[in-house]
Amino acid sequence: HGPLGAVMVMAGDLRADEAKALLTKHLGGWKQTARRAMPPAVVAEPRPASETLPILLVDKPDAAQTVIRFMYQGVPFREEERVTLEVLNTLFGGSFTSRLNANLREKQGWTYGAGSGFATWQYDGVFVASSNVQSDKTGPAIQEFQNEFARAANGGITDGEATKARETVVAEVVQGFETLGGVTGSFATYARYGLKPEALALDLEVAKGVTALHLDTQAAAWLAEGRGVLVLVGDKKTVLPQLEAAGLPAPKVVTREQALAGELPR
């Protein structure tokens, strides 16, 4: 509705005074016409760890695959932990050679891929670990996810893993500057959350200093299974017996139509 709160990020063969002149020429008359009331910030309370894993199953009859989504509360973009968690995620599920993919795809052969990632926003964030697996391997696949969560949370990240993950994160940031679009995109993300461009360089320094001990500490805090919930989309008649055989708690079951309508059990 107007320039209030807007941020312009530009990259190219021009000086700061040239950029300012262009903005003045084309946007100098941009006036605030209406001020939209911003909703109050809502910060989710940390979910307490539980002894049993909450499971929601969305029934899709005769589905050949089961969609598996472990979801944990994450961190806002401005949190100092974010960079270390990005490095942790890279070795856990954020790259092709990550632990999750090496297990479920390369070792077990139950899926085309398994991975994880942190999504970070202004006031909150989420961590998701996911895969689409053969329907008849749902129970065993969930158990392998649990094994990887437990292995990470119990320590034992090697110096080699930490080095590889650290170098991967740094390389991805550097590669993002190979194009003008990458440059603007990188800095626009920081600007969106009220951070100055220098914050990106500081994050790189933090990433370069992450050690195996840092990652072990963060894994114990963030990848403990009891902090998460599990969402499944698959064929109920195929999935339920596997959950029982794996010793998993009974899920709350909804139809696809109920899920789409937001009619989810609490």
N, C-alpha and C positions, 0 to 999 in steps of 0.2 A: 504493500500500500504506500510505500514511500522509502526514502533513504535511511530512515531510522533503523539502526542495527545492521545495515547492509555492509558487506565487506567486498571490496574488489581486489582480485588477485590477477596480476598481469605478468607475463614473461615474454621476452623477445628482444629484438635489437633496438632498444630505445632506452634513453636515460630517464631518471626520475622526473626531471622537469618536463620532458616531452610527454611522459605518461600523464602528468598532472594537467598539462595543456589540453590533451585529448579528452580527458574526463571532464574538464571544465567546459569544453566546447560542446560535447554531446550530452552531458548530464548536469551541466550547471544550472539548468532550470528545473531540475527534478525537485519537487516540493512534497512535503508530507501532507497527504490529503486526508488520511484517517489514521488513527492510532489504535491498533488492535490490542485489546487487553490480553496480556500474556497470562496463561493459567499458572497457578502456583506450582512450584517445583514439588514433585512427588518422589520421595526417595524410599525405595522398598526396604523394609526391615530384613536383616539377614535371616534366612531360613535356618532354624535350629536343626542340628544333625538329629537324625532319627535312627532307630535300630532296624527298621524295615524300610525297604525301598518302595516308595509310592509308585504305582504303575497305572497308566491309563492306556487302554486298548481301544482303538477305533476299528470296528469290524468292517472289513472289506471282503465279502465272501469270494472264495475261490482265487484270491490274489496269489500270484506265483512267487511274489517276494514279500518280505516284511520290512517296513521302514522302522529303523531303530533310532531313537533320539534321546540321549541322556542330556538333561538340561540342568545347569547349575547357575546360581547367581554369580555375576561377574563384578567388574569394577567400572566406574566412570572413566572417561578418557583422561581426565586431569589427574587421576591417582598415580602416585609415584610407582606403584607396583606394576602398572600396565606394561612397561617395557620388559621387565623380568618375566612376566607372565607370557608375553609374546615369544620369548626365547623358550620357555618351558613348553608352550604349545607346539612349537616347531618340532621338537623331538618327540612329543607325545602323540600328536596327530595332525600337525600342520604341514607336513611335507610327504612326498612319495615314500621316502625312506623312514618315516616315523614308525614308532612302535606299533600303533594301531594298524596301519596299513601293512606293515611287515607281518603282523600276526594274521589278521582276518583275510587279507587278499593273498599274500605271497605264501604263507605257511599253510593256512587252512583251505584257501580256494573257495570260500563261500560267497564272495562278493567281488565286484569290479573295483571297489575302493572303500576305505574307511578313513575318517579324518575327524578333526576337531578344530575349533576356533573360538576366540574371544571377540564378541561384538561389544564395542564401548560407545556410550552416548554421554549426554550432558550430565545426567544425574544417576545413571545406573548402567548396568552392563549384564551380559549373559555369556556363559560358556556352554557350548554345544559340542557333544561328541556323537557322531552319527555314522550310519551305514545302511545300505539296502542289501539284505541278504536273502539267500534262498529260503523259502517259507519253511521247509522242513529242517532248516538249521537255525531257527530262531533261538531256541533255548540254549544250544551250545554257543552261539554267537554272543548272546547276552553274558554268558559265563566268562567268555574270553574278554569282553569289555571289562567285567568286574575284576578279572585277574590283572588287567593292565592298570586299572585304577589303583588296585591294592599294591601292585608292584611299584608304581610311582609314589604313592603316598607313604610307603614304608622305607623310602630312601634307596640308595644304590645307584643313582645317576652317575655315570662315569665321567671322568675328565674328557674323554674322547667325544662322548655324546654332547657334553656342554660346549666344547670347542666347535663342533660341527654345527650345532644349532645356533650358536652365537654368530658364527661366520655367515650362515645362511640369512639370518635376519639383517645383518649389516649389508650384505650383498644385495638383497632385495631393495633396501632403501636407496642404495647407490644406483642400482639399475633404473629405479624410478625417475632419476634425473637425466636419463638419456634422451628424453623428448621434452618439448615445451609443455605438452599436456601433462606429463608426469610431474614436472616442476610445479605447475600451477595446482595440480591436484594435491600434491603433498602439502604445500603451504596452505591451501584452502582448508584442508582438514584441521590444521592447527588453528587457523583464524576462526573457524566455526566455533571452536570451544574457548575462544578468548585468549589463546596463547600466541606469543610473538614468534617470528620465524626462527629465532635463536633456539627455541625449545627443541626443534628437530635435531640440531647439532648436539644438544645436551643429551637427548635420548640416545643418539648414536654412541656417545661416550659411556652411558650407562650400559647399553647392550654389550659393548666391548669388554666391560668389566665383570659381566655375569659369570659366576663360577658354578661348579657342580654343587657346592654346598648351598649357594643361594637357591638353586633349583630344587634341591632336596627339601629345603625349608618351605618353599612356596608350594611344592607338590603336596606336602603333608597338610598344609593349610587349606588348599583349594581343590584338591582332587579326592578328598575323602568321600566315599560313595554316599554316606548318609546325608550329605548336603544336597543331593540332587533328586530329581524326579525322572522317571522313564516314561516316554511316550512311544507307543507302538501303533502302527497302522498295518493291518494284515488280516488274514482269514482266521476268525475266532476258533473255528472247529479244529484248525491245524495248530494254532499257537497255544491255546489254553493247556492241552496235555503236556506240551513241552515246558511251559512255565512251572507246572506242578512237578514234573520229573526233575527239573533243575532246582527244586526247593525254593522257588521264588514265591512271594506273596501273591494272593489272588488279585488280579487287576480290577479296576473299575472299567466296565465295558459300556461303550456308547456306539450308536450307529454312525455311519458317515454323515447322514442328514442331520443328526443331532449335533455332531461336531461342527458342521458348517453353519448351523444356526446358533452356535455358541452355547448350546445346552450341555454344559460340561459339569460333572459332579464335583463337589468340593471335598 
